[in-house]
Amino acid sequence: MKNLLSVLFVLLSFTGSFAQKKEKPTEYPWQIRNIVYLSDSTGVGNLGYSDKKSGLAFLNQNGQVEKELSLPGNVTEIGKWKNNILCIYINEFAGKPAKEIHAALVDAKKRTILSDKLIYQNQGDIQLDLTPGKDNAGNFYYLLIRTTALAGDPGRTISEKEEKKLGSTTALTALYLSDKLEPTLRQLQSAAIGGIFLSSFTNKKGEIAILTESNDQLIAEKFGQDGQLQKKLTTALEFPDDRRSTYSSHRAGRFDPNADDLLAFSIENGDHKNHHSLLSLFLFDFATGKVLTNGPSILDKDYFHQMKDNSELTKTKHFKDVEDLKPDGVLFIGDKLAVCNQIQYLWSLPQQGAAVRFTSEGAVLSLYDKQLHLLHQFFLDMYYECFMDVGRGLSYHLRDGKLLVFGNELAGVGAYGNFCYALDLNKFSVEKKIPEWGNVMKSYPVDPQTVFWFDKSILKNHAAGNYFFGKHVDSYLVKTEY
């Protein structure tokens, strides 16, 4: 009997200590929309609330909120600027055109607002597309303002005619700021005016690359900080005859952090008749004027059969719908280029009013040299679906020579978990790990683009409120070591 009591005591003690480790984290009345790193162990999150307000949260790698700071208006983006934090905000919180654009400078150490300036006024009722010009490290250089042809608020649903107007570009402006937040506007004479604007990228010099489609040509233009065109490169690429807008293609790209004239760009788009998807990878060398490409590849059953020759593909379960491969990540890693494409699509039951499901499946990460010679392919098995467009896509981090890939996956009926693949780029090996988060709710996914990769932990902002209907926003911060 005494031995039995001893065993029960040990079990109860173990259960109690286990419960302490599984203690629920603190809930916050916000969710993080985008992030900036301050160091290897600290960062800043741009906060969205249920009501019309926004702010910043200063975080550390232990998952602690060191300070919250309220900001006026709707903060659309944040970036590092001269050792501080620059916040771009507008007054509108819905789909109405932005009337005024403001910049608020926040002291990164004191966590207070240093200055707040009106930097741009929209003369009229035109929809503006705002893109912050940030390099790979999150340093802010300019605000790219794309003036569209759409006036007014189209409402919750947008017609094909309105979508075409929203995709059209009538002007392209780079807005630079002085030390006192005084704006300087530089008009970019880009092929995007009259063509289809696709993407923009920024190198560590603050120079701008604009990617445009026009008449079956993919055009890459590089502009200096003075707004003058430095180089224009073109290459052939088939596009649908009747494109609705810029949003009918998926793309990803990045400047080489060690070569400001080298830009990698991956795009998926339809062919002329929009019967098949095309997947292409380009390497634009603005210094030599050369363009390298490995495409286009037609995403069909023949493409899948070519992949089946790779023995790694046989180990995957969710890698069948290659017609739905979409570019997700492009990374320069030393003398190599890693390009990740993930299967992503929408589907619903045929009944009228059926809910749309946002689905993602397996991904293929291709490793190239800088001549676009294929070195190896990693096949990453996963499956995820949700009734809201949050949680697809992946987050990437390089650590100790290994590339870590983080994402969401289903963990049961209506339950979500996370995975982390560790890819050895030298040995060409891959290992899947399941992070242990503790006592966290599994009813909601996490936005991979808001995951912090700190020096000693991964920190995620996990939804806890009724995010599906956008009425009540709650979340909590949880971390895991890696």
C-alpha positions as CSV (number, residue, x, y, z in Angstrom):
1,M,0.0,0.0,0.0
2,K,2.8,2.4,0.9
3,N,4.5,1.7,-2.4
4,L,1.2,2.3,-4.3
5,L,0.8,5.7,-2.5
6,S,4.4,6.6,-3.4
7,V,3.7,5.8,-7.1
8,L,0.5,7.9,-7.0
9,F,2.3,10.8,-5.4
10,V,5.0,10.7,-8.1
11,L,2.3,10.6,-10.9
12,L,0.4,13.5,-9.4
13,S,3.6,15.5,-9.1
14,F,4.5,14.8,-12.7
15,T,1.0,15.7,-13.8
16,G,1.1,19.0,-11.9
17,S,4.5,20.0,-13.3
18,F,3.3,19.0,-16.8
19,A,0.2,21.3,-16.3
20,Q,2.5,24.1,-15.3
21,K,4.5,23.8,-18.5
22,K,1.2,23.7,-20.4
23,E,-0.1,27.0,-18.9
24,K,-2.2,29.0,-21.3
25,P,-0.5,32.1,-22.7
26,T,-1.8,35.6,-22.3
27,E,-4.4,36.7,-24.8
28,Y,-4.1,40.0,-26.6
29,P,-6.9,42.0,-28.4
30,W,-4.9,42.2,-31.6
31,Q,-3.2,40.3,-34.3
32,I,0.2,41.0,-36.0
33,R,-0.1,42.1,-39.6
34,N,3.6,42.5,-40.5
35,I,6.9,42.5,-38.7
36,V,10.4,44.1,-38.5
37,Y,13.5,42.8,-36.7
38,L,15.4,45.1,-34.3
39,S,18.1,42.5,-33.4
40,D,18.5,38.7,-33.3
41,S,16.4,38.6,-30.1
42,T,13.9,41.5,-30.5
43,G,11.4,42.7,-33.1
44,V,8.3,44.8,-33.7
45,G,4.9,43.8,-34.9
46,N,2.3,46.0,-36.6
47,L,-1.0,45.4,-34.8
48,G,-4.5,45.2,-36.2
49,Y,-7.5,45.3,-33.9
50,S,-11.2,44.6,-34.1
51,D,-12.1,48.3,-34.2
52,K,-10.5,51.1,-36.2
53,K,-7.2,51.5,-34.5
54,S,-3.6,50.2,-34.9
55,G,-0.4,50.2,-33.1
56,L,3.0,48.5,-32.5
57,A,4.1,45.7,-30.1
58,F,7.8,45.5,-29.1
59,L,8.6,41.8,-28.6
60,N,11.5,39.7,-27.4
61,Q,12.4,36.1,-28.2
62,N,10.9,34.9,-24.9
63,G,7.4,35.8,-26.3
64,Q,7.1,38.8,-24.0
65,V,5.5,42.1,-25.1
66,E,7.9,44.7,-23.7
67,K,5.7,47.6,-24.8
68,E,2.6,48.4,-26.8
69,L,2.3,51.8,-28.6
70,S,-0.9,53.2,-30.1
71,L,-0.7,54.9,-33.5
72,P,-3.1,57.2,-35.3
73,G,-4.9,55.8,-38.4
74,N,-4.5,52.5,-40.2
75,V,-0.8,51.5,-40.3
76,T,-0.3,49.6,-43.6
77,E,3.4,48.9,-43.3
78,I,6.4,49.3,-41.0
79,G,10.2,49.3,-41.8
80,K,13.6,50.1,-40.3
81,W,14.7,53.7,-41.0
82,K,17.9,55.3,-39.7
83,N,18.0,53.0,-36.6
84,N,14.3,53.7,-35.8
85,I,10.9,52.5,-37.0
86,L,9.0,54.2,-39.8
87,C,5.2,53.6,-40.0
88,I,3.2,54.4,-43.0
89,Y,-0.5,55.0,-42.2
90,I,-3.7,56.2,-43.8
91,N,-7.0,57.2,-42.3
92,E,-9.2,54.7,-44.1
93,F,-9.8,51.2,-42.7
94,A,-12.0,49.7,-45.4
95,G,-11.9,49.7,-49.2
96,K,-12.3,53.5,-49.7
97,P,-9.5,55.3,-51.5
98,A,-6.7,56.7,-49.3
99,K,-7.1,60.5,-49.1
100,E,-4.0,61.2,-47.1
101,I,-0.8,59.2,-46.5
102,H,1.1,59.8,-43.2
103,A,4.5,58.8,-41.9
104,A,5.2,58.4,-38.2
105,L,8.7,57.9,-36.9
106,V,9.1,55.8,-33.7
107,D,12.1,55.8,-31.5
108,A,13.3,52.1,-31.4
109,K,14.8,52.5,-28.0
110,K,12.5,54.8,-26.1
111,R,9.4,53.3,-28.0
112,T,7.8,56.8,-28.4
113,I,6.7,58.7,-31.5
114,L,9.4,61.2,-32.6
115,S,7.4,62.8,-35.4
116,D,4.3,62.5,-37.5
117,K,3.9,64.1,-40.9
118,L,1.4,64.2,-43.8
119,I,3.5,63.1,-46.8
120,Y,1.0,62.7,-49.6
121,Q,-2.5,63.9,-50.6
122,N,-4.7,62.1,-53.1
123,Q,-6.2,64.7,-55.3
124,G,-9.5,63.1,-56.1
125,D,-11.1,59.7,-55.5
126,I,-8.6,57.4,-57.2
127,Q,-7.6,54.1,-55.7
128,L,-3.9,54.0,-54.9
129,D,-1.7,50.9,-54.5
130,L,1.0,51.5,-51.9
131,T,4.1,49.4,-51.7
132,P,6.9,50.1,-49.2
133,G,10.4,50.0,-50.8
134,K,12.3,47.8,-48.3
135,D,15.4,45.7,-48.9
136,N,15.8,42.1,-47.7
137,A,16.7,43.2,-44.2
138,G,13.6,45.4,-43.8
139,N,15.3,48.8,-44.3
140,F,12.9,51.3,-45.7
141,Y,14.0,53.5,-48.6
142,Y,10.9,54.9,-50.3
143,L,7.1,54.4,-50.8
144,L,6.0,53.3,-54.2
145,I,2.6,54.8,-55.1
146,R,0.9,53.2,-58.0
147,T,-2.1,55.3,-59.3
148,T,-4.8,53.1,-60.8
149,A,-7.6,53.8,-63.2
150,L,-10.3,52.9,-60.6
151,A,-12.2,55.7,-58.8
152,G,-14.3,55.2,-55.7
153,D,-15.0,52.3,-53.5
154,P,-16.0,49.2,-55.4
155,G,-17.5,47.5,-52.3
156,R,-17.0,44.0,-51.1
157,T,-17.3,42.4,-54.6
158,I,-15.5,43.8,-57.6
159,S,-16.6,43.4,-61.2
160,E,-14.3,42.4,-64.1
161,K,-14.4,45.9,-65.4
162,E,-13.4,47.4,-62.0
163,E,-10.7,44.7,-61.6
164,K,-9.1,45.7,-65.0
165,K,-9.2,49.4,-63.9
166,L,-7.6,48.5,-60.6
167,G,-4.8,46.6,-62.4
168,S,-4.2,49.5,-64.8
169,T,-1.4,52.0,-64.0
170,T,-1.7,55.6,-64.9
171,A,1.3,56.9,-62.8
172,L,4.1,55.4,-60.8
173,T,5.6,57.6,-58.1
174,A,8.5,56.9,-55.7
175,L,8.2,59.0,-52.5
176,Y,11.4,59.6,-50.6
177,L,11.7,61.2,-47.1
178,S,14.3,63.5,-45.7
179,D,15.6,63.3,-42.1
180,K,12.7,65.6,-41.1
181,L,10.1,63.4,-43.0
182,E,9.8,66.0,-45.8
183,P,8.6,64.1,-48.9
184,T,10.3,64.3,-52.3
185,L,8.3,62.8,-55.2
186,R,10.0,61.2,-58.2
187,Q,7.9,60.1,-61.2
188,L,9.1,56.8,-62.7
189,Q,8.7,56.7,-66.5
190,S,8.0,53.0,-66.5
191,A,6.7,50.5,-69.0
192,A,4.1,49.7,-66.3
193,I,2.2,52.8,-67.4
194,G,0.2,51.2,-70.2
195,G,1.4,47.7,-69.4
196,I,0.6,45.4,-66.5
197,F,2.5,46.1,-63.3
198,L,3.6,42.9,-61.7
199,S,6.0,43.5,-58.9
200,S,8.7,45.8,-57.4
201,F,11.9,45.0,-55.5
202,T,14.5,47.0,-53.7
203,N,18.2,46.3,-53.3
204,K,20.4,47.5,-50.3
205,K,21.3,50.7,-52.2
206,G,17.6,51.7,-52.2
207,E,17.4,51.2,-56.0
208,I,14.1,50.1,-57.5
209,A,13.3,47.3,-59.9
210,I,9.9,47.3,-61.6
211,L,8.6,44.1,-63.3
212,T,6.0,44.6,-66.1
213,E,4.2,42.6,-68.7
214,S,3.5,44.2,-72.1
215,N,2.7,42.5,-75.4
216,D,4.1,39.1,-74.4
217,Q,7.3,40.7,-73.0
218,L,8.5,40.5,-69.4
219,I,10.2,43.8,-68.8
220,A,12.6,44.5,-65.9
221,E,13.5,48.1,-65.2
222,K,16.0,49.4,-62.7
223,F,15.7,52.9,-61.4
224,G,18.2,54.9,-59.2
225,Q,17.2,56.9,-56.2
226,D,17.0,59.9,-58.4
227,G,14.1,58.3,-60.3
228,Q,16.1,57.9,-63.5
229,L,16.1,54.7,-65.5
230,Q,19.4,52.9,-65.2
231,K,18.7,49.7,-67.2
232,K,15.9,48.0,-69.0
233,L,15.9,44.3,-69.8
234,T,13.3,42.4,-71.7
235,T,12.5,38.7,-72.4
236,A,9.7,36.8,-74.1
237,L,6.9,35.3,-71.9
238,E,3.5,34.3,-73.1
239,F,0.5,35.8,-71.2
240,P,-3.3,35.3,-71.6
241,D,-4.8,37.3,-74.5
242,D,-7.4,38.9,-72.2
243,R,-5.9,39.5,-68.7
244,R,-8.3,40.8,-66.1
245,S,-5.7,42.4,-64.0
246,T,-2.2,42.1,-62.4
247,Y,-3.7,39.7,-59.8
248,S,-4.2,36.9,-62.3
249,S,-0.6,35.8,-61.9
250,H,1.5,34.7,-58.9
251,R,5.1,35.7,-58.4
252,A,8.0,36.0,-56.0
253,G,11.4,37.6,-56.3
254,R,14.4,39.0,-54.6
255,F,17.7,40.9,-55.1
256,D,20.9,39.1,-54.3
257,P,22.0,40.7,-51.0
258,N,25.7,40.4,-52.3
259,A,25.0,41.8,-55.8
260,D,22.8,44.8,-56.2
261,D,22.5,44.2,-59.9
262,L,21.2,40.6,-59.7
263,L,17.5,40.0,-59.4
264,A,15.7,36.6,-59.4
265,F,12.0,36.5,-60.3
266,S,9.6,33.6,-60.5
267,I,6.1,33.8,-62.0
268,E,3.1,31.5,-62.7
269,N,0.6,32.7,-65.3
270,G,-1.7,31.5,-67.9
271,D,-0.9,30.8,-71.6
272,H,-2.6,32.7,-74.4
273,K,-5.9,30.8,-74.2
274,N,-5.5,30.5,-70.4
275,H,-5.8,26.7,-70.7
276,H,-2.6,25.9,-69.0
277,S,-0.5,27.5,-66.3
278,L,3.2,28.4,-67.1
279,L,5.9,28.4,-64.5
280,S,9.1,30.4,-65.2
281,L,12.2,31.5,-63.4
282,F,14.3,34.5,-64.5
283,L,17.6,35.9,-63.4
284,F,18.1,39.5,-64.5
285,D,21.7,40.8,-64.5
286,F,21.4,44.6,-64.8
287,A,25.3,44.9,-64.8
288,T,25.8,42.7,-67.9
289,G,22.4,43.2,-69.5
290,K,21.8,39.4,-69.6
291,V,18.7,37.5,-68.8
292,L,18.8,33.8,-67.9
293,T,15.6,31.7,-67.7
294,N,14.7,28.0,-67.2
295,G,11.1,28.3,-68.5
296,P,8.4,28.4,-69.2
297,S,7.4,25.0,-68.0
298,I,3.8,23.9,-68.8
299,L,2.2,22.7,-65.6
300,D,0.4,19.6,-66.8
301,K,0.5,15.8,-66.4
302,D,3.6,15.6,-68.5
303,Y,5.3,17.9,-66.1
304,F,4.4,15.7,-63.2
305,H,5.6,12.6,-65.0
306,Q,9.0,14.2,-65.5
307,M,9.2,14.9,-61.8
308,K,8.4,11.2,-60.9
309,D,11.9,10.3,-62.0
310,N,13.1,12.0,-58.8
311,S,13.1,9.3,-56.1
312,E,12.3,12.0,-53.4
313,L,8.9,12.5,-54.9
314,T,7.8,8.9,-54.1
315,K,8.1,9.8,-50.4
316,T,5.4,12.4,-50.6
317,K,1.6,11.9,-50.3
318,H,0.2,15.4,-51.2
319,F,2.0,16.2,-54.4
320,K,-0.4,15.5,-57.3
321,D,-2.0,18.7,-58.5
322,V,1.2,20.2,-60.0
323,E,-1.1,22.3,-62.3
324,D,-1.6,24.5,-59.2
325,L,2.1,25.1,-58.3
326,K,2.6,28.8,-57.3
327,P,5.8,30.7,-56.6
328,D,6.2,31.2,-52.9
329,G,9.8,32.0,-52.0
330,V,13.0,33.0,-53.7
331,L,16.3,33.1,-51.7
332,F,19.9,33.7,-52.5
333,I,22.1,31.6,-50.3
334,G,25.8,32.2,-51.0
335,D,26.5,31.1,-54.5
336,K,23.1,29.2,-54.7
337,L,19.6,30.2,-55.5
338,A,16.7,28.5,-53.7
339,V,13.2,28.7,-55.3
340,C,10.1,27.2,-53.6
341,N,6.8,26.5,-55.4
342,Q,3.8,25.4,-53.4
343,I,0.5,23.8,-54.6
344,Q,-2.2,26.3,-53.9
345,Y,-5.8,26.4,-55.1
346,L,-9.4,27.3,-54.2
347,W,-12.3,24.9,-54.3
348,S,-15.9,24.6,-53.1
349,L,-18.9,22.2,-53.4
350,P,-21.1,22.7,-56.5
351,Q,-24.0,24.0,-54.5
352,Q,-24.9,27.7,-54.7
353,G,-23.5,29.6,-51.8
354,A,-21.1,26.9,-50.8
355,A,-18.1,28.1,-48.7
356,V,-14.8,28.5,-50.5
357,R,-11.9,26.5,-49.2
358,F,-8.3,27.8,-49.5
359,T,-6.1,24.8,-49.9
360,S,-2.3,24.2,-50.1
361,E,-0.5,20.9,-50.6
362,G,3.1,19.8,-51.2
363,A,5.9,22.1,-52.2
364,V,9.0,21.6,-54.3
365,L,12.1,23.6,-53.4
366,S,14.6,23.7,-56.2
367,L,18.3,24.6,-55.7
368,Y,20.2,26.2,-58.5
369,D,23.6,27.7,-59.1
370,K,23.7,31.3,-60.5
371,Q,23.7,30.0,-64.0
372,L,20.3,28.4,-63.3
373,H,21.7,24.9,-63.4
374,L,19.5,22.6,-61.3
375,L,21.5,21.2,-58.4
376,H,18.8,19.4,-56.4
377,Q,15.1,19.3,-55.6
378,F,13.5,18.8,-52.2
379,F,9.9,17.7,-52.0
380,L,8.1,18.9,-48.9
381,D,4.9,17.0,-48.1
382,M,2.0,18.9,-46.4
383,Y,-1.7,19.4,-46.6
384,Y,-3.7,22.5,-45.4
385,E,-7.1,24.0,-46.0
386,C,-9.1,26.7,-44.4
387,F,-12.3,28.7,-45.0
388,M,-10.3,32.0,-45.0
389,D,-7.3,33.1,-47.0
390,V,-4.9,33.0,-44.1
391,G,-2.2,30.4,-43.5
392,R,-1.1,29.4,-46.9
393,G,2.5,30.0,-47.9
394,L,5.7,29.3,-46.1
395,S,8.3,31.1,-43.9
396,Y,12.0,30.7,-44.5
397,H,15.1,31.0,-42.4
398,L,18.8,30.1,-42.8
399,R,20.6,28.7,-39.7
400,D,23.9,26.9,-39.4
401,G,24.0,26.1,-43.1
402,K,20.5,24.6,-43.1
403,L,17.4,26.2,-44.7
404,L,14.4,26.0,-42.3
405,V,10.9,26.1,-43.9
406,F,7.9,26.7,-41.6
407,G,4.2,26.4,-42.4
408,N,0.6,25.3,-41.4
409,E,-1.0,21.9,-41.9
410,L,-4.2,20.1,-40.8
411,A,-3.8,18.3,-37.5
412,G,-7.3,16.8,-37.4
413,V,-10.9,17.9,-38.1
414,G,-10.9,21.7,-37.8
415,A,-7.5,21.6,-36.1
416,Y,-4.3,23.2,-37.2
417,G,-0.6,22.5,-36.4
418,N,2.8,23.6,-37.8
419,F,5.7,21.8,-39.3
420,C,9.3,22.8,-39.8
421,Y,11.5,21.2,-42.5
422,A,15.2,21.4,-42.1
423,L,17.1,21.2,-45.5
424,D,20.8,20.5,-45.6
425,L,21.8,22.3,-48.8
426,N,25.2,20.6,-48.9
427,K,24.2,17.0,-48.1
428,F,20.9,17.4,-49.9
429,S,19.1,15.8,-46.9
430,V,15.7,16.8,-45.5
431,E,14.1,16.3,-42.1
432,K,10.6,17.2,-40.9
433,K,10.0,18.3,-37.4
434,I,6.8,19.2,-35.5
435,P,7.3,22.2,-33.2
436,E,5.9,21.8,-29.6
437,W,4.0,25.0,-28.6
438,G,2.5,23.9,-25.4
439,N,-1.2,24.5,-24.4
440,V,-2.3,26.4,-27.4
441,M,-5.7,26.4,-29.2
442,K,-5.6,24.5,-32.5
443,S,-8.8,26.0,-34.0
444,Y,-6.9,28.7,-36.0
445,P,-3.9,28.8,-38.3
446,V,-1.0,31.3,-38.1
447,D,0.1,33.7,-40.8
448,P,3.6,32.4,-41.8
449,Q,4.6,35.9,-42.9
450,T,4.4,37.1,-39.2
451,V,6.6,34.4,-37.7
452,F,9.7,35.7,-36.0
453,W,12.9,33.6,-36.4
454,F,14.9,34.8,-33.4
455,D,18.4,33.6,-32.4
456,K,17.1,31.0,-29.9
457,S,13.4,30.6,-30.7
458,I,10.6,30.7,-33.2
459,L,7.8,33.1,-32.1
460,K,4.4,33.0,-33.7
461,N,1.3,35.2,-33.2
462,H,-1.5,32.6,-32.9
463,A,-5.1,33.6,-33.6
464,A,-7.5,33.0,-30.7
465,G,-10.6,35.0,-31.6
466,N,-13.4,34.9,-34.2
467,Y,-11.1,35.8,-37.1
468,F,-13.2,33.9,-39.6
469,F,-15.8,36.7,-39.6
470,G,-13.5,39.6,-38.9
471,K,-15.7,40.8,-35.9
472,H,-13.5,40.0,-33.0
473,V,-9.8,39.8,-33.0
474,D,-7.8,38.0,-30.3
475,S,-4.4,36.3,-30.3
476,Y,-1.6,35.1,-28.2
477,L,2.2,34.7,-28.5
478,V,3.8,31.3,-28.3
479,K,7.4,30.3,-28.8
480,T,9.4,27.1,-29.4
481,E,13.1,26.6,-29.3
482,Y,15.0,25.3,-32.3
